[in-house]
């Protein structure tokens, strides 16, 4: 009973924050709404008896990723979206229509599939850190290692994308400008590397 | 009386959040806002994984959520790098201004 009340509270919070995320024009307010969604989902994970995932949700999503997003928003000095008439103005009714279709499909599936799994999660050690660690380092060791390779690739890729000025050499250290400066130092071709 | 939230409640909430994310990606023009809507969709799927994992009493779903979070972190790093590169070249974050690959 208490869990149901908690579910309703946090589900309402998550949906409200998600609607605010879409409705806001200022990206900074959208980011704060998204942090609200993350925190509400973290509380829902606690009601699902998954404390490790709840903690990682707060630390990684609401901590690391959203700090990165807010940092970029403030670095780029983004203003609110101006209300200009775009040539893609038909997108809003199209989005509403697609959303209605998607919700209808999901509601149909939820009503047509017989609910056989409606026991609420009782006490179990599934969500504890130890069982997750055991699963991660025994049966799912290969995806874990591949994940580390993925993170390394993301690290190198982000540095390559964000530090373009260093590739062009010191004479072209123009950060912004509609005309990009001509490259002074060409990137090494494979032939030069071989020599 | 009902004894607790059932599996279909979590699935319905996840579907609603995912749909809101889809709508945001379609109607938003700011590329950072679209990025955050994609994060919302990833979180909706994570909620489905955790709900199934908890109701089936199987840890695999939560391991998958762990990996999805790692992929989301990598996506954030690379995606924000791309956003910074777009802003340097075009002085704008509107996706309509970045509809062609050439400068």
Interface residues (C-beta under 8 A of the other chain):
Chain A: X1 X3 X4 X7 X11 X14 X15 X18 X19 X21 X22 X27 X30 X31 X34 X37 X38 X41 X44 X45 X47 X48 X49 X50 X52 X53 X56 X57 X60 X61 X64 X65 X68 X69 X72 X73 X75 X76 X78 X81 X86 X87 X88 X91 X92 X94 X95 X96 X98 X99 X102 X103 X106 X107 X110 X115 X117 X118 X119 X120 X121 X124 X126 X127 X131 X132 X135 X136 X140 X143 X144 X147 X150 X151 X153 X154 X155 X157 X158 X159 X160 X161 X162 X164 X175 X176 X178 X180
Chain B: X1 X2 X3 X4 X5 X6 X7 X8 X9 X10 X11 X12 X13 X15 X16 X17 X18 X19 X20 X21 X22 X23 X24 X26 X27 X28 X29 X30 X32 X33 X35 X36 X37 X39 X40 X43 X46 X47 X50 X51 X53 X54 X55 X56 X57 X58 X59 X60 X62 X63 X65 X66 X67 X69 X70 X71 X72 X73 X74 X75 X76 X77 X78 X80 X81 X82 X83 X84 X85 X87 X88 X89 X90 X91 X93 X94 X96 X103
